[in-house]
Amino acid sequence: MSIVVEIHVPLEEAPGAPEGSYPLQWIDQIEEFFAEQDAAEVYDDGEEYDGAYVFFIAGATEEVLLAVASGTAGLPGIPSGVFAIVTNDEAEEIGFGRRVELPLG
C-alpha cells in the first residue's frame, strides 16, 4: 500500500485573471509545477470532484508529498481554500482520508 495525497483546489477563477482568459488556467500551472519537481510523481489524472479540481501525487513519504501539496497551494494565482487528503492507493473513492489544510504553516 502506497501513500497518495489528493490536492483539492476549489473550482474558482484565478484571482486577477484577465477578462476573457481561460478562467481555470491554474490547472495547467499546477501540472507544470509537478513536471518541474522531482520530489513526487503524479499518481493519476486530475478530475473534478465536489466543487474542486483534485490532483493526485504519490511516490514519496507523507512529509514530502505534503510539502509538494503545500507548495502547490502557495503558487501565485491559485484560488484560496486548497486542502489535501492523505490517503492510499487502495482507497475506493476520492476524499476519504485525513484532511490537511494548505499551505502548511
Phi and psi in radians as a Rosetta constraint file:
Dihedral C 1 N 2 CA 2 C 2 CIRCULARHARMONIC -2.001 0.35
Dihedral N 2 CA 2 C 2 N 3 CIRCULARHARMONIC 2.584 0.35
Dihedral C 2 N 3 CA 3 C 3 CIRCULARHARMONIC -1.281 0.35
Dihedral N 3 CA 3 C 3 N 4 CIRCULARHARMONIC 2.384 0.35
Dihedral C 3 N 4 CA 4 C 4 CIRCULARHARMONIC -2.222 0.35
Dihedral N 4 CA 4 C 4 N 5 CIRCULARHARMONIC 2.379 0.35
Dihedral C 4 N 5 CA 5 C 5 CIRCULARHARMONIC -1.973 0.35
Dihedral N 5 CA 5 C 5 N 6 CIRCULARHARMONIC 2.172 0.35
Dihedral C 5 N 6 CA 6 C 6 CIRCULARHARMONIC -1.603 0.35
Dihedral N 6 CA 6 C 6 N 7 CIRCULARHARMONIC 2.316 0.35
Dihedral C 6 N 7 CA 7 C 7 CIRCULARHARMONIC -1.936 0.35
Dihedral N 7 CA 7 C 7 N 8 CIRCULARHARMONIC 1.974 0.35
Dihedral C 7 N 8 CA 8 C 8 CIRCULARHARMONIC -1.719 0.35
Dihedral N 8 CA 8 C 8 N 9 CIRCULARHARMONIC 2.000 0.35
Dihedral C 8 N 9 CA 9 C 9 CIRCULARHARMONIC -1.963 0.35
Dihedral N 9 CA 9 C 9 N 10 CIRCULARHARMONIC 2.130 0.35
Dihedral C 9 N 10 CA 10 C 10 CIRCULARHARMONIC -0.944 0.35
Dihedral N 10 CA 10 C 10 N 11 CIRCULARHARMONIC 2.388 0.35
Dihedral C 10 N 11 CA 11 C 11 CIRCULARHARMONIC -1.326 0.35
Dihedral N 11 CA 11 C 11 N 12 CIRCULARHARMONIC 1.316 0.35
Dihedral C 11 N 12 CA 12 C 12 CIRCULARHARMONIC -2.212 0.35
Dihedral N 12 CA 12 C 12 N 13 CIRCULARHARMONIC 2.705 0.35
Dihedral C 12 N 13 CA 13 C 13 CIRCULARHARMONIC -1.109 0.35
Dihedral N 13 CA 13 C 13 N 14 CIRCULARHARMONIC 2.495 0.35
Dihedral C 13 N 14 CA 14 C 14 CIRCULARHARMONIC -1.052 0.35
Dihedral N 14 CA 14 C 14 N 15 CIRCULARHARMONIC 2.362 0.35
Dihedral C 14 N 15 CA 15 C 15 CIRCULARHARMONIC -1.029 0.35
Dihedral N 15 CA 15 C 15 N 16 CIRCULARHARMONIC 2.276 0.35
Dihedral C 15 N 16 CA 16 C 16 CIRCULARHARMONIC 1.328 0.35
Dihedral N 16 CA 16 C 16 N 17 CIRCULARHARMONIC 0.276 0.35
Dihedral C 16 N 17 CA 17 C 17 CIRCULARHARMONIC -1.126 0.35
Dihedral N 17 CA 17 C 17 N 18 CIRCULARHARMONIC 2.358 0.35
Dihedral C 17 N 18 CA 18 C 18 CIRCULARHARMONIC -1.080 0.35
Dihedral N 18 CA 18 C 18 N 19 CIRCULARHARMONIC 2.503 0.35
Dihedral C 18 N 19 CA 19 C 19 CIRCULARHARMONIC -0.938 0.35
Dihedral N 19 CA 19 C 19 N 20 CIRCULARHARMONIC 2.290 0.35
Dihedral C 19 N 20 CA 20 C 20 CIRCULARHARMONIC 1.484 0.35
Dihedral N 20 CA 20 C 20 N 21 CIRCULARHARMONIC -0.062 0.35
Dihedral C 20 N 21 CA 21 C 21 CIRCULARHARMONIC -1.480 0.35
Dihedral N 21 CA 21 C 21 N 22 CIRCULARHARMONIC 2.915 0.35
Dihedral C 21 N 22 CA 22 C 22 CIRCULARHARMONIC -1.094 0.35
Dihedral N 22 CA 22 C 22 N 23 CIRCULARHARMONIC 2.071 0.35
Dihedral C 22 N 23 CA 23 C 23 CIRCULARHARMONIC -1.219 0.35
Dihedral N 23 CA 23 C 23 N 24 CIRCULARHARMONIC -0.337 0.35
Dihedral C 23 N 24 CA 24 C 24 CIRCULARHARMONIC -1.961 0.35
Dihedral N 24 CA 24 C 24 N 25 CIRCULARHARMONIC 0.657 0.35
Dihedral C 24 N 25 CA 25 C 25 CIRCULARHARMONIC -1.069 0.35
Dihedral N 25 CA 25 C 25 N 26 CIRCULARHARMONIC -0.325 0.35
Dihedral C 25 N 26 CA 26 C 26 CIRCULARHARMONIC -1.135 0.35
Dihedral N 26 CA 26 C 26 N 27 CIRCULARHARMONIC -0.378 0.35
Dihedral C 26 N 27 CA 27 C 27 CIRCULARHARMONIC -1.071 0.35
Dihedral N 27 CA 27 C 27 N 28 CIRCULARHARMONIC -0.846 0.35
Dihedral C 27 N 28 CA 28 C 28 CIRCULARHARMONIC -1.107 0.35
Dihedral N 28 CA 28 C 28 N 29 CIRCULARHARMONIC -0.672 0.35
Dihedral C 28 N 29 CA 29 C 29 CIRCULARHARMONIC -1.075 0.35
Dihedral N 29 CA 29 C 29 N 30 CIRCULARHARMONIC -0.743 0.35
Dihedral C 29 N 30 CA 30 C 30 CIRCULARHARMONIC -1.186 0.35
Dihedral N 30 CA 30 C 30 N 31 CIRCULARHARMONIC -0.733 0.35
Dihedral C 30 N 31 CA 31 C 31 CIRCULARHARMONIC -1.085 0.35
Dihedral N 31 CA 31 C 31 N 32 CIRCULARHARMONIC -0.654 0.35
Dihedral C 31 N 32 CA 32 C 32 CIRCULARHARMONIC -1.156 0.35
Dihedral N 32 CA 32 C 32 N 33 CIRCULARHARMONIC -0.703 0.35
Dihedral C 32 N 33 CA 33 C 33 CIRCULARHARMONIC -1.017 0.35
Dihedral N 33 CA 33 C 33 N 34 CIRCULARHARMONIC -0.788 0.35
Dihedral C 33 N 34 CA 34 C 34 CIRCULARHARMONIC -1.084 0.35
Dihedral N 34 CA 34 C 34 N 35 CIRCULARHARMONIC -0.717 0.35
Dihedral C 34 N 35 CA 35 C 35 CIRCULARHARMONIC -1.152 0.35
Dihedral N 35 CA 35 C 35 N 36 CIRCULARHARMONIC -0.484 0.35
Dihedral C 35 N 36 CA 36 C 36 CIRCULARHARMONIC -1.503 0.35
Dihedral N 36 CA 36 C 36 N 37 CIRCULARHARMONIC -0.223 0.35
Dihedral C 36 N 37 CA 37 C 37 CIRCULARHARMONIC -1.970 0.35
Dihedral N 37 CA 37 C 37 N 38 CIRCULARHARMONIC 2.693 0.35
Dihedral C 37 N 38 CA 38 C 38 CIRCULARHARMONIC -1.892 0.35
Dihedral N 38 CA 38 C 38 N 39 CIRCULARHARMONIC -0.010 0.35
Dihedral C 38 N 39 CA 39 C 39 CIRCULARHARMONIC -1.244 0.35
Dihedral N 39 CA 39 C 39 N 40 CIRCULARHARMONIC -0.505 0.35
Dihedral C 39 N 40 CA 40 C 40 CIRCULARHARMONIC -2.522 0.35
Dihedral N 40 CA 40 C 40 N 41 CIRCULARHARMONIC 2.918 0.35
Dihedral C 40 N 41 CA 41 C 41 CIRCULARHARMONIC -2.148 0.35
Dihedral N 41 CA 41 C 41 N 42 CIRCULARHARMONIC 2.671 0.35
Dihedral C 41 N 42 CA 42 C 42 CIRCULARHARMONIC -1.230 0.35
Dihedral N 42 CA 42 C 42 N 43 CIRCULARHARMONIC 2.188 0.35
Dihedral C 42 N 43 CA 43 C 43 CIRCULARHARMONIC -1.491 0.35
Dihedral N 43 CA 43 C 43 N 44 CIRCULARHARMONIC -0.667 0.35
Dihedral C 43 N 44 CA 44 C 44 CIRCULARHARMONIC -2.726 0.35
Dihedral N 44 CA 44 C 44 N 45 CIRCULARHARMONIC 2.871 0.35
Dihedral C 44 N 45 CA 45 C 45 CIRCULARHARMONIC -1.111 0.35
Dihedral N 45 CA 45 C 45 N 46 CIRCULARHARMONIC 2.528 0.35
Dihedral C 45 N 46 CA 46 C 46 CIRCULARHARMONIC -1.205 0.35
Dihedral N 46 CA 46 C 46 N 47 CIRCULARHARMONIC 2.772 0.35
Dihedral C 46 N 47 CA 47 C 47 CIRCULARHARMONIC -2.714 0.35
Dihedral N 47 CA 47 C 47 N 48 CIRCULARHARMONIC 2.773 0.35
Dihedral C 47 N 48 CA 48 C 48 CIRCULARHARMONIC -1.380 0.35
Dihedral N 48 CA 48 C 48 N 49 CIRCULARHARMONIC 2.384 0.35
Dihedral C 48 N 49 CA 49 C 49 CIRCULARHARMONIC -2.718 0.35
Dihedral N 49 CA 49 C 49 N 50 CIRCULARHARMONIC 2.116 0.35
Dihedral C 49 N 50 CA 50 C 50 CIRCULARHARMONIC 0.894 0.35
Dihedral N 50 CA 50 C 50 N 51 CIRCULARHARMONIC 0.850 0.35
Dihedral C 50 N 51 CA 51 C 51 CIRCULARHARMONIC 1.395 0.35
Dihedral N 51 CA 51 C 51 N 52 CIRCULARHARMONIC 0.195 0.35
Dihedral C 51 N 52 CA 52 C 52 CIRCULARHARMONIC -2.365 0.35
Dihedral N 52 CA 52 C 52 N 53 CIRCULARHARMONIC 2.822 0.35
Dihedral C 52 N 53 CA 53 C 53 CIRCULARHARMONIC -1.796 0.35
Dihedral N 53 CA 53 C 53 N 54 CIRCULARHARMONIC 2.196 0.35
Dihedral C 53 N 54 CA 54 C 54 CIRCULARHARMONIC -1.907 0.35
Dihedral N 54 CA 54 C 54 N 55 CIRCULARHARMONIC 2.214 0.35
Dihedral C 54 N 55 CA 55 C 55 CIRCULARHARMONIC -1.835 0.35
Dihedral N 55 CA 55 C 55 N 56 CIRCULARHARMONIC 2.597 0.35
Dihedral C 55 N 56 CA 56 C 56 CIRCULARHARMONIC -2.144 0.35
Dihedral N 56 CA 56 C 56 N 57 CIRCULARHARMONIC 2.186 0.35
Dihedral C 56 N 57 CA 57 C 57 CIRCULARHARMONIC -2.214 0.35
Dihedral N 57 CA 57 C 57 N 58 CIRCULARHARMONIC 2.661 0.35
Dihedral C 57 N 58 CA 58 C 58 CIRCULARHARMONIC -2.723 0.35
Dihedral N 58 CA 58 C 58 N 59 CIRCULARHARMONIC -2.955 0.35
Dihedral C 58 N 59 CA 59 C 59 CIRCULARHARMONIC 1.511 0.35
Dihedral N 59 CA 59 C 59 N 60 CIRCULARHARMONIC 0.288 0.35
Dihedral C 59 N 60 CA 60 C 60 CIRCULARHARMONIC -2.711 0.35
Dihedral N 60 CA 60 C 60 N 61 CIRCULARHARMONIC -3.135 0.35
Dihedral C 60 N 61 CA 61 C 61 CIRCULARHARMONIC -1.253 0.35
Dihedral N 61 CA 61 C 61 N 62 CIRCULARHARMONIC 2.842 0.35
Dihedral C 61 N 62 CA 62 C 62 CIRCULARHARMONIC -1.001 0.35
Dihedral N 62 CA 62 C 62 N 63 CIRCULARHARMONIC -0.740 0.35
Dihedral C 62 N 63 CA 63 C 63 CIRCULARHARMONIC -1.042 0.35
Dihedral N 63 CA 63 C 63 N 64 CIRCULARHARMONIC -0.795 0.35
Dihedral C 63 N 64 CA 64 C 64 CIRCULARHARMONIC -1.172 0.35
Dihedral N 64 CA 64 C 64 N 65 CIRCULARHARMONIC -0.762 0.35
Dihedral C 64 N 65 CA 65 C 65 CIRCULARHARMONIC -1.092 0.35
Dihedral N 65 CA 65 C 65 N 66 CIRCULARHARMONIC -0.710 0.35
Dihedral C 65 N 66 CA 66 C 66 CIRCULARHARMONIC -1.194 0.35
Dihedral N 66 CA 66 C 66 N 67 CIRCULARHARMONIC -0.573 0.35
Dihedral C 66 N 67 CA 67 C 67 CIRCULARHARMONIC -1.136 0.35
Dihedral N 67 CA 67 C 67 N 68 CIRCULARHARMONIC -0.725 0.35
Dihedral C 67 N 68 CA 68 C 68 CIRCULARHARMONIC -1.134 0.35
Dihedral N 68 CA 68 C 68 N 69 CIRCULARHARMONIC -0.751 0.35
Dihedral C 68 N 69 CA 69 C 69 CIRCULARHARMONIC -1.060 0.35
Dihedral N 69 CA 69 C 69 N 70 CIRCULARHARMONIC -0.724 0.35
Dihedral C 69 N 70 CA 70 C 70 CIRCULARHARMONIC -1.119 0.35
Dihedral N 70 CA 70 C 70 N 71 CIRCULARHARMONIC -0.722 0.35
Dihedral C 70 N 71 CA 71 C 71 CIRCULARHARMONIC -1.078 0.35
Dihedral N 71 CA 71 C 71 N 72 CIRCULARHARMONIC -0.633 0.35
Dihedral C 71 N 72 CA 72 C 72 CIRCULARHARMONIC -1.084 0.35
Dihedral N 72 CA 72 C 72 N 73 CIRCULARHARMONIC -0.834 0.35
Dihedral C 72 N 73 CA 73 C 73 CIRCULARHARMONIC -1.108 0.35
Dihedral N 73 CA 73 C 73 N 74 CIRCULARHARMONIC -0.472 0.35
Dihedral C 73 N 74 CA 74 C 74 CIRCULARHARMONIC -1.544 0.35
Dihedral N 74 CA 74 C 74 N 75 CIRCULARHARMONIC -0.018 0.35
Dihedral C 74 N 75 CA 75 C 75 CIRCULARHARMONIC -1.138 0.35
Dihedral N 75 CA 75 C 75 N 76 CIRCULARHARMONIC 2.536 0.35
Dihedral C 75 N 76 CA 76 C 76 CIRCULARHARMONIC -1.126 0.35
Dihedral N 76 CA 76 C 76 N 77 CIRCULARHARMONIC 2.426 0.35
Dihedral C 76 N 77 CA 77 C 77 CIRCULARHARMONIC 1.506 0.35
Dihedral N 77 CA 77 C 77 N 78 CIRCULARHARMONIC 0.076 0.35
Dihedral C 77 N 78 CA 78 C 78 CIRCULARHARMONIC -1.539 0.35
Dihedral N 78 CA 78 C 78 N 79 CIRCULARHARMONIC 2.333 0.35
Dihedral C 78 N 79 CA 79 C 79 CIRCULARHARMONIC -1.015 0.35
Dihedral N 79 CA 79 C 79 N 80 CIRCULARHARMONIC 2.642 0.35
Dihedral C 79 N 80 CA 80 C 80 CIRCULARHARMONIC -1.362 0.35
Dihedral N 80 CA 80 C 80 N 81 CIRCULARHARMONIC 2.845 0.35
Dihedral C 80 N 81 CA 81 C 81 CIRCULARHARMONIC 1.662 0.35
Dihedral N 81 CA 81 C 81 N 82 CIRCULARHARMONIC 0.283 0.35
Dihedral C 81 N 82 CA 82 C 82 CIRCULARHARMONIC -1.262 0.35
Dihedral N 82 CA 82 C 82 N 83 CIRCULARHARMONIC 2.433 0.35
Dihedral C 82 N 83 CA 83 C 83 CIRCULARHARMONIC -2.507 0.35
Dihedral N 83 CA 83 C 83 N 84 CIRCULARHARMONIC 2.871 0.35
Dihedral C 83 N 84 CA 84 C 84 CIRCULARHARMONIC -2.038 0.35
Dihedral N 84 CA 84 C 84 N 85 CIRCULARHARMONIC 2.681 0.35
Dihedral C 84 N 85 CA 85 C 85 CIRCULARHARMONIC -2.106 0.35
Dihedral N 85 CA 85 C 85 N 86 CIRCULARHARMONIC 2.142 0.35
Dihedral C 85 N 86 CA 86 C 86 CIRCULARHARMONIC -1.566 0.35
Dihedral N 86 CA 86 C 86 N 87 CIRCULARHARMONIC 2.094 0.35
Dihedral C 86 N 87 CA 87 C 87 CIRCULARHARMONIC -2.471 0.35
Dihedral N 87 CA 87 C 87 N 88 CIRCULARHARMONIC -2.721 0.35
Dihedral C 87 N 88 CA 88 C 88 CIRCULARHARMONIC -2.528 0.35
Dihedral N 88 CA 88 C 88 N 89 CIRCULARHARMONIC 3.015 0.35
Dihedral C 88 N 89 CA 89 C 89 CIRCULARHARMONIC -1.298 0.35
Dihedral N 89 CA 89 C 89 N 90 CIRCULARHARMONIC -0.014 0.35
Dihedral C 89 N 90 CA 90 C 90 CIRCULARHARMONIC -1.781 0.35
Dihedral N 90 CA 90 C 90 N 91 CIRCULARHARMONIC -0.013 0.35
Dihedral C 90 N 91 CA 91 C 91 CIRCULARHARMONIC -1.117 0.35
Dihedral N 91 CA 91 C 91 N 92 CIRCULARHARMONIC 2.372 0.35
Dihedral C 91 N 92 CA 92 C 92 CIRCULARHARMONIC -1.519 0.35
Dihedral N 92 CA 92 C 92 N 93 CIRCULARHARMONIC -0.338 0.35
Dihedral C 92 N 93 CA 93 C 93 CIRCULARHARMONIC -2.408 0.35
Dihedral N 93 CA 93 C 93 N 94 CIRCULARHARMONIC 2.789 0.35
Dihedral C 93 N 94 CA 94 C 94 CIRCULARHARMONIC -1.312 0.35
Dihedral N 94 CA 94 C 94 N 95 CIRCULARHARMONIC 2.551 0.35
Dihedral C 94 N 95 CA 95 C 95 CIRCULARHARMONIC 1.552 0.35
Dihedral N 95 CA 95 C 95 N 96 CIRCULARHARMONIC 0.101 0.35
Dihedral C 95 N 96 CA 96 C 96 CIRCULARHARMONIC -1.863 0.35
Dihedral N 96 CA 96 C 96 N 97 CIRCULARHARMONIC 2.037 0.35
Dihedral C 96 N 97 CA 97 C 97 CIRCULARHARMONIC 2.747 0.35
Dihedral N 97 CA 97 C 97 N 98 CIRCULARHARMONIC -2.882 0.35
Dihedral C 97 N 98 CA 98 C 98 CIRCULARHARMONIC -1.539 0.35
Dihedral N 98 CA 98 C 98 N 99 CIRCULARHARMONIC 2.206 0.35
Dihedral C 98 N 99 CA 99 C 99 CIRCULARHARMONIC -1.493 0.35
Dihedral N 99 CA 99 C 99 N 100 CIRCULARHARMONIC 2.388 0.35
Dihedral C 99 N 100 CA 100 C 100 CIRCULARHARMONIC -2.267 0.35
Dihedral N 100 CA 100 C 100 N 101 CIRCULARHARMONIC 2.146 0.35
Dihedral C 100 N 101 CA 101 C 101 CIRCULARHARMONIC -1.277 0.35
Dihedral N 101 CA 101 C 101 N 102 CIRCULARHARMONIC 2.463 0.35
Dihedral C 101 N 102 CA 102 C 102 CIRCULARHARMONIC -2.149 0.35
Dihedral N 102 CA 102 C 102 N 103 CIRCULARHARMONIC 2.716 0.35
Dihedral C 102 N 103 CA 103 C 103 CIRCULARHARMONIC -1.240 0.35
Dihedral N 103 CA 103 C 103 N 104 CIRCULARHARMONIC 2.748 0.35
Dihedral C 103 N 104 CA 104 C 104 CIRCULARHARMONIC -1.188 0.35
Dihedral N 104 CA 104 C 104 N 105 CIRCULARHARMONIC 2.523 0.35
